[in-house]
């Protein structure tokens, strides 16, 4: 089932360990620690989902211009409604200045909030355009945009099953090598250095999902690798969610941890875009 919780539940799992990295066995990570909370990753994912709902036409397609116009306000409103969600300084300064231009970020914020763009359409070309638009209000650096597009592309390839995952590995060098090549996960040491850029995050997340056997395995390993682990678990979880289901108990536990307004956006979005 297509669901925003593929990213959001990963964010919740990693939220407790971003600044105090988990050192144990990935299989022992609980869903969810008592202090798990919705970070900026979840809040802004819901903001993008809300803007897509605003731009949805009666035939189920997206008015891309309307989405582009609605998104900056949606990002600001959701952030101001949830000021405790630990935003980056540059993003928060942008939020507090209505009408401020994008600030050229290549940070992983563009990739962490992009999953709704992959779920709002079954057309990869459209989803890629939506991903680009979703990055532009803040993350308009070419690598910030590419990080969002690559994440959506990976979600689509995972939907195609094993053949799609092989295609993703084969085409990464030509399409997304500006972000860096897919790393050999087996050679990486824990904890990873903290790197909140798209180049430092998206290739790792794609490679991790490609070497995992389930959605749970993906997000647990992402958190166990440390670094910016709420965001890596969210992005890797979004990608893995293209192929693997999220257990019902984890979905329910994740929803219960969210504020009512975010839960309502998720429910509304999934009813409109994920009911197949």
FIMAR-351408 format. One record per residue (C-alpha): residue number from 1; residue in one letter; x, y, z. Coordinates in nm, 2 decimals. Each point is the difference from the previous one (the first is absolute). Layout:
<nodes>
+-----+----+--------+--------+--------+
|   i | aa |     c1 |     c2 |     c3 |
+-----+----+--------+--------+--------+
| NUM |  A |      X |      Y |      Z |
...
+-----+----+--------+--------+--------+
</nodes>
This chain:
<nodes>
+-----+----+--------+--------+--------+
|   i | aa |     c1 |     c2 |     c3 |
+-----+----+--------+--------+--------+
|   1 |  X |   0.00 |   0.00 |   0.00 |
|   2 |  X |   0.13 |   0.35 |  -0.09 |
|   3 |  X |   0.02 |   0.20 |   0.32 |
|   4 |  X |   0.17 |   0.31 |   0.14 |
|   5 |  X |   0.08 |  -0.20 |   0.30 |
|   6 |  X |   0.28 |  -0.17 |  -0.19 |
|   7 |  X |   0.20 |   0.32 |   0.07 |
|   8 |  X |  -0.17 |   0.13 |   0.31 |
|   9 |  X |   0.04 |  -0.32 |   0.20 |
|  10 |  X |   0.37 |   0.00 |  -0.09 |
|  11 |  X |   0.03 |   0.36 |   0.13 |
|  12 |  X |  -0.18 |  -0.09 |   0.32 |
|  13 |  X |   0.24 |  -0.30 |   0.06 |
|  14 |  X |   0.31 |   0.21 |  -0.06 |
|  15 |  X |  -0.11 |   0.31 |   0.19 |
|  16 |  X |   0.13 |  -0.14 |   0.33 |
|  17 |  X |   0.35 |  -0.07 |  -0.13 |
|  18 |  X |   0.10 |   0.29 |  -0.22 |
|  19 |  X |   0.22 |   0.15 |   0.26 |
|  20 |  X |   0.06 |  -0.31 |   0.21 |
|  21 |  X |   0.06 |  -0.27 |  -0.26 |
|  22 |  X |  -0.12 |  -0.35 |   0.06 |
|  23 |  X |   0.29 |  -0.25 |   0.05 |
|  24 |  X |  -0.19 |  -0.33 |   0.03 |
|  25 |  X |  -0.12 |  -0.26 |  -0.24 |
|  26 |  X |  -0.25 |   0.14 |  -0.25 |
|  27 |  X |  -0.24 |  -0.29 |   0.06 |
|  28 |  X |  -0.04 |   0.12 |   0.36 |
|  29 |  X |  -0.13 |   0.35 |  -0.08 |
|  30 |  X |  -0.35 |   0.04 |   0.14 |
|  31 |  X |  -0.29 |   0.15 |  -0.20 |
|  32 |  X |  -0.01 |   0.25 |   0.16 |
|  33 |  X |   0.22 |   0.14 |   0.29 |
|  34 |  X |  -0.20 |   0.19 |   0.26 |
|  35 |  X |   0.16 |   0.33 |  -0.10 |
|  36 |  X |  -0.06 |  -0.04 |  -0.37 |
|  37 |  X |  -0.15 |   0.31 |  -0.16 |
|  38 |  X |  -0.09 |   0.15 |  -0.34 |
|  39 |  X |   0.30 |   0.21 |  -0.12 |
|  40 |  X |   0.01 |   0.25 |  -0.28 |
|  41 |  X |   0.02 |  -0.29 |  -0.24 |
|  42 |  X |  -0.36 |  -0.10 |   0.09 |
|  43 |  X |  -0.14 |   0.34 |   0.03 |
|  44 |  X |   0.13 |   0.11 |  -0.34 |
|  45 |  X |  -0.10 |  -0.32 |  -0.17 |
|  46 |  X |  -0.36 |   0.08 |   0.12 |
|  47 |  X |   0.04 |   0.35 |  -0.13 |
|  48 |  X |   0.09 |  -0.12 |  -0.35 |
|  49 |  X |  -0.29 |  -0.25 |   0.02 |
|  50 |  X |  -0.23 |   0.29 |   0.10 |
|  51 |  X |   0.11 |   0.21 |  -0.30 |
|  52 |  X |  -0.06 |  -0.29 |  -0.23 |
|  53 |  X |  -0.35 |  -0.04 |   0.13 |
|  54 |  X |  -0.06 |   0.37 |  -0.06 |
|  55 |  X |   0.12 |  -0.05 |  -0.36 |
|  56 |  X |  -0.20 |  -0.32 |  -0.07 |
|  57 |  X |  -0.24 |   0.03 |  -0.29 |
|  58 |  X |  -0.34 |  -0.18 |  -0.02 |
|  59 |  X |   0.16 |  -0.27 |  -0.23 |
|  60 |  X |   0.26 |  -0.08 |   0.26 |
|  61 |  X |   0.29 |   0.17 |  -0.18 |
|  62 |  X |   0.21 |   0.29 |   0.14 |
|  63 |  X |  -0.01 |   0.36 |  -0.12 |
|  64 |  X |   0.38 |   0.05 |   0.01 |
|  65 |  X |  -0.02 |   0.37 |   0.00 |
|  66 |  X |  -0.25 |   0.00 |   0.29 |
|  67 |  X |   0.22 |  -0.24 |   0.19 |
|  68 |  X |   0.30 |   0.23 |  -0.05 |
|  69 |  X |  -0.19 |   0.30 |   0.12 |
|  70 |  X |  -0.15 |  -0.18 |   0.30 |
|  71 |  X |   0.31 |  -0.16 |   0.13 |
|  72 |  X |   0.20 |   0.29 |   0.16 |
|  73 |  X |  -0.30 |   0.10 |   0.21 |
|  74 |  X |  -0.07 |  -0.36 |   0.10 |
|  75 |  X |   0.36 |  -0.05 |   0.11 |
|  76 |  X |  -0.01 |   0.31 |   0.21 |
|  77 |  X |  -0.34 |  -0.07 |   0.16 |
|  78 |  X |   0.09 |  -0.35 |   0.10 |
|  79 |  X |   0.34 |   0.10 |   0.13 |
|  80 |  X |  -0.15 |   0.28 |   0.21 |
|  81 |  X |  -0.27 |  -0.23 |   0.13 |
|  82 |  X |   0.27 |  -0.24 |   0.12 |
|  83 |  X |   0.30 |   0.22 |   0.11 |
|  84 |  X |   0.14 |  -0.28 |   0.22 |
|  85 |  X |   0.09 |  -0.23 |  -0.30 |
|  86 |  X |   0.37 |   0.10 |  -0.01 |
|  87 |  X |   0.04 |   0.19 |  -0.33 |
|  88 |  X |   0.33 |   0.11 |  -0.15 |
|  89 |  X |   0.09 |   0.36 |   0.06 |
|  90 |  X |  -0.01 |   0.10 |  -0.36 |
|  91 |  X |  -0.34 |  -0.15 |  -0.05 |
|  92 |  X |  -0.14 |   0.16 |   0.32 |
|  93 |  X |   0.12 |   0.34 |  -0.11 |
|  94 |  X |  -0.17 |  -0.06 |  -0.33 |
|  95 |  X |  -0.32 |  -0.10 |   0.18 |
|  96 |  X |  -0.01 |   0.33 |   0.20 |
|  97 |  X |   0.04 |   0.21 |  -0.31 |
|  98 |  X |  -0.31 |  -0.04 |  -0.22 |
|  99 |  X |   0.09 |   0.06 |  -0.36 |
| 100 |  X |   0.37 |  -0.07 |   0.05 |
| 101 |  X |   0.17 |  -0.17 |  -0.29 |
| 102 |  X |   0.16 |  -0.34 |   0.00 |
| 103 |  X |   0.34 |  -0.01 |   0.16 |
| 104 |  X |   0.18 |  -0.25 |  -0.23 |
| 105 |  X |   0.02 |  -0.29 |   0.24 |
| 106 |  X |   0.13 |  -0.34 |  -0.11 |
| 107 |  X |  -0.11 |  -0.15 |   0.34 |
| 108 |  X |  -0.19 |  -0.32 |   0.03 |
| 109 |  X |  -0.32 |   0.19 |   0.09 |
| 110 |  X |  -0.11 |  -0.02 |  -0.36 |
| 111 |  X |   0.02 |  -0.38 |   0.00 |
| 112 |  X |  -0.14 |  -0.05 |   0.34 |
| 113 |  X |  -0.34 |   0.17 |  -0.08 |
| 114 |  X |  -0.04 |  -0.12 |  -0.36 |
| 115 |  X |  -0.18 |  -0.34 |   0.04 |
| 116 |  X |  -0.35 |   0.16 |  -0.06 |
| 117 |  X |   0.11 |   0.09 |  -0.35 |
| 118 |  X |   0.07 |  -0.37 |  -0.07 |
| 119 |  X |  -0.34 |  -0.11 |   0.13 |
| 120 |  X |  -0.22 |   0.27 |  -0.17 |
| 121 |  X |   0.05 |  -0.15 |  -0.35 |
| 122 |  X |   0.08 |  -0.32 |  -0.17 |
| 123 |  X |   0.20 |   0.18 |  -0.27 |
| 124 |  X |   0.37 |   0.03 |   0.07 |
| 125 |  X |   0.05 |   0.30 |  -0.22 |
| 126 |  X |  -0.28 |   0.19 |   0.18 |
| 127 |  X |   0.14 |  -0.11 |   0.34 |
| 128 |  X |   0.34 |   0.12 |  -0.09 |
| 129 |  X |  -0.13 |   0.34 |  -0.10 |
| 130 |  X |  -0.19 |   0.02 |   0.33 |
| 131 |  X |   0.31 |  -0.10 |   0.19 |
| 132 |  X |   0.19 |   0.29 |  -0.17 |
| 133 |  X |  -0.28 |   0.24 |   0.09 |
| 134 |  X |   0.00 |  -0.12 |   0.36 |
| 135 |  X |   0.37 |   0.08 |   0.04 |
| 136 |  X |  -0.01 |   0.35 |  -0.16 |
| 137 |  X |  -0.14 |   0.21 |   0.28 |
| 138 |  X |   0.31 |  -0.06 |   0.22 |
| 139 |  X |   0.23 |  -0.26 |  -0.15 |
| 140 |  X |   0.06 |   0.14 |  -0.35 |
| 141 |  X |   0.37 |  -0.10 |  -0.02 |
| 142 |  X |   0.03 |  -0.25 |  -0.29 |
| 143 |  X |   0.10 |  -0.27 |   0.24 |
| 144 |  X |  -0.29 |   0.08 |   0.23 |
| 145 |  X |  -0.24 |  -0.04 |  -0.29 |
| 146 |  X |   0.18 |  -0.31 |  -0.12 |
| 147 |  X |  -0.02 |  -0.16 |   0.34 |
| 148 |  X |  -0.38 |   0.03 |   0.00 |
| 149 |  X |  -0.03 |  -0.13 |  -0.36 |
| 150 |  X |   0.23 |  -0.29 |   0.07 |
| 151 |  X |  -0.21 |  -0.10 |   0.31 |
| 152 |  X |  -0.32 |   0.00 |  -0.20 |
| 153 |  X |   0.17 |  -0.19 |  -0.28 |
| 154 |  X |   0.11 |  -0.27 |   0.24 |
| 155 |  X |  -0.35 |  -0.04 |   0.15 |
| 156 |  X |  -0.14 |  -0.06 |  -0.35 |
| 157 |  X |   0.27 |  -0.26 |  -0.08 |
| 158 |  X |  -0.06 |  -0.18 |   0.33 |
| 159 |  X |  -0.37 |  -0.03 |  -0.10 |
| 160 |  X |   0.11 |  -0.20 |  -0.31 |
| 161 |  X |   0.14 |  -0.28 |   0.22 |
| 162 |  X |   0.33 |  -0.17 |  -0.03 |
| 163 |  X |   0.04 |   0.10 |  -0.37 |
| 164 |  X |  -0.06 |   0.37 |   0.10 |
| 165 |  X |   0.26 |  -0.02 |   0.27 |
| 166 |  X |   0.26 |  -0.14 |  -0.25 |
| 167 |  X |  -0.09 |   0.28 |  -0.24 |
| 168 |  X |   0.06 |   0.26 |   0.27 |
| 169 |  X |   0.35 |  -0.13 |   0.07 |
| 170 |  X |   0.07 |  -0.01 |  -0.37 |
| 171 |  X |  -0.12 |   0.35 |  -0.08 |
| 172 |  X |   0.12 |   0.18 |   0.31 |
| 173 |  X |   0.34 |   0.09 |  -0.14 |
| 174 |  X |  -0.15 |   0.17 |  -0.31 |
| 175 |  X |  -0.28 |   0.18 |   0.17 |
| 176 |  X |   0.10 |   0.08 |   0.35 |
| 177 |  X |   0.38 |  -0.03 |   0.03 |
| 178 |  X |   0.03 |   0.37 |   0.07 |
| 179 |  X |  -0.13 |  -0.10 |   0.35 |
| 180 |  X |   0.27 |  -0.26 |   0.03 |
| 181 |  X |   0.00 |  -0.37 |  -0.09 |
| 182 |  X |  -0.19 |  -0.26 |   0.20 |
| 183 |  X |   0.23 |  -0.10 |   0.28 |
| 184 |  X |   0.09 |  -0.36 |   0.10 |
| 185 |  X |  -0.20 |  -0.02 |   0.32 |
| 186 |  X |   0.21 |  -0.30 |   0.12 |
| 187 |  X |   0.31 |   0.23 |   0.02 |
| 188 |  X |  -0.16 |   0.28 |   0.21 |
| 189 |  X |   0.09 |   0.03 |   0.37 |
| 190 |  X |  -0.24 |   0.10 |   0.28 |
| 191 |  X |  -0.07 |   0.27 |   0.08 |
| 192 |  X |   0.00 |   0.19 |  -0.32 |
| 193 |  X |   0.11 |   0.36 |   0.01 |
| 194 |  X |  -0.28 |   0.25 |   0.03 |
| 195 |  X |  -0.07 |   0.13 |  -0.36 |
| 196 |  X |  -0.32 |   0.19 |  -0.07 |
| 197 |  X |   0.06 |   0.06 |  -0.37 |
| 198 |  X |  -0.17 |  -0.18 |  -0.28 |
| 199 |  X |   0.33 |  -0.14 |  -0.13 |
| 200 |  X |   0.08 |  -0.13 |   0.35 |
| 201 |  X |  -0.34 |  -0.16 |   0.05 |
| 202 |  X |  -0.19 |  -0.10 |  -0.31 |
| 203 |  X |   0.24 |  -0.25 |  -0.16 |
| 204 |  X |   0.05 |  -0.17 |   0.34 |
| 205 |  X |  -0.38 |  -0.03 |   0.05 |
| 206 |  X |  -0.05 |  -0.15 |  -0.35 |
| 207 |  X |   0.28 |  -0.25 |   0.05 |
| 208 |  X |  -0.13 |  -0.09 |   0.35 |
| 209 |  X |  -0.34 |  -0.07 |  -0.13 |
| 210 |  X |   0.14 |  -0.20 |  -0.29 |
| 211 |  X |   0.19 |  -0.23 |   0.25 |
| 212 |  X |  -0.29 |  -0.05 |   0.24 |
| 213 |  X |  -0.26 |  -0.27 |   0.00 |
| 214 |  X |  -0.30 |   0.19 |   0.14 |
| 215 |  X |  -0.12 |   0.35 |   0.10 |
| 216 |  X |   0.07 |  -0.08 |   0.37 |
| 217 |  X |   0.35 |  -0.12 |  -0.09 |
| 218 |  X |   0.07 |   0.32 |  -0.20 |
| 219 |  X |  -0.10 |   0.25 |   0.27 |
| 220 |  X |   0.16 |  -0.19 |   0.29 |
| 221 |  X |   0.33 |  -0.02 |  -0.19 |
| 222 |  X |  -0.02 |   0.37 |  -0.09 |
| 223 |  X |  -0.04 |   0.10 |   0.37 |
| 224 |  X |   0.27 |  -0.24 |   0.11 |
| 225 |  X |   0.25 |   0.16 |  -0.25 |
| 226 |  X |  -0.04 |   0.32 |   0.20 |
| 227 |  X |   0.08 |   0.35 |  -0.14 |
| 228 |  X |  -0.32 |   0.19 |  -0.11 |
| 229 |  X |  -0.19 |  -0.31 |   0.07 |
| 230 |  X |  -0.36 |   0.14 |   0.03 |
| 231 |  X |   0.04 |   0.13 |  -0.35 |
| 232 |  X |   0.18 |  -0.30 |  -0.15 |
| 233 |  X |  -0.26 |  -0.23 |   0.15 |
| 234 |  X |  -0.28 |   0.22 |  -0.15 |
| 235 |  X |   0.16 |   0.01 |  -0.35 |
| 236 |  X |   0.11 |  -0.36 |   0.00 |
| 237 |  X |  -0.34 |  -0.10 |   0.14 |
| 238 |  X |  -0.18 |   0.20 |  -0.27 |
| 239 |  X |   0.20 |  -0.19 |  -0.27 |
| 240 |  X |  -0.04 |  -0.34 |   0.15 |
| 241 |  X |  -0.37 |   0.07 |   0.04 |
| 242 |  X |  -0.03 |  -0.02 |  -0.37 |
| 243 |  X |   0.06 |  -0.38 |   0.02 |
| 244 |  X |  -0.07 |  -0.11 |   0.35 |
| 245 |  X |  -0.31 |   0.04 |   0.22 |
| 246 |  X |   0.00 |   0.16 |   0.35 |
| 247 |  X |  -0.14 |  -0.23 |   0.27 |
| 248 |  X |  -0.35 |   0.12 |   0.11 |
| 249 |  X |   0.11 |   0.02 |   0.37 |
| 250 |  X |   0.29 |   0.24 |  -0.10 |
| 251 |  X |  -0.24 |   0.21 |  -0.21 |
| 252 |  X |  -0.24 |   0.03 |   0.29 |
| 253 |  X |   0.27 |   0.07 |   0.25 |
| 254 |  X |   0.15 |   0.27 |  -0.22 |
| 255 |  X |  -0.34 |   0.17 |  -0.06 |
| 256 |  X |  -0.07 |   0.00 |   0.38 |
| 257 |  X |   0.32 |   0.20 |   0.06 |
| 258 |  X |  -0.09 |   0.28 |  -0.24 |
| 259 |  X |  -0.18 |   0.32 |   0.08 |
| 260 |  X |  -0.36 |   0.00 |  -0.12 |
| 261 |  X |   0.05 |   0.25 |  -0.29 |
| 262 |  X |   0.28 |  -0.21 |  -0.15 |
| 263 |  X |  -0.20 |  -0.32 |   0.04 |
| 264 |  X |  -0.29 |   0.17 |  -0.18 |
| 265 |  X |   0.21 |   0.10 |  -0.29 |
| 266 |  X |   0.14 |  -0.35 |  -0.04 |
| 267 |  X |  -0.35 |  -0.15 |   0.01 |
| 268 |  X |  -0.14 |   0.25 |  -0.25 |
| 269 |  X |   0.30 |  -0.04 |  -0.23 |
| 270 |  X |   0.00 |  -0.37 |   0.00 |
| 271 |  X |  -0.38 |  -0.01 |  -0.06 |
| 272 |  X |   0.05 |   0.21 |  -0.32 |
| 273 |  X |   0.33 |  -0.14 |  -0.13 |
| 274 |  X |   0.08 |  -0.34 |   0.15 |
| 275 |  X |  -0.33 |  -0.19 |   0.00 |
| 276 |  X |   0.10 |  -0.24 |  -0.28 |
+-----+----+--------+--------+--------+
</nodes>
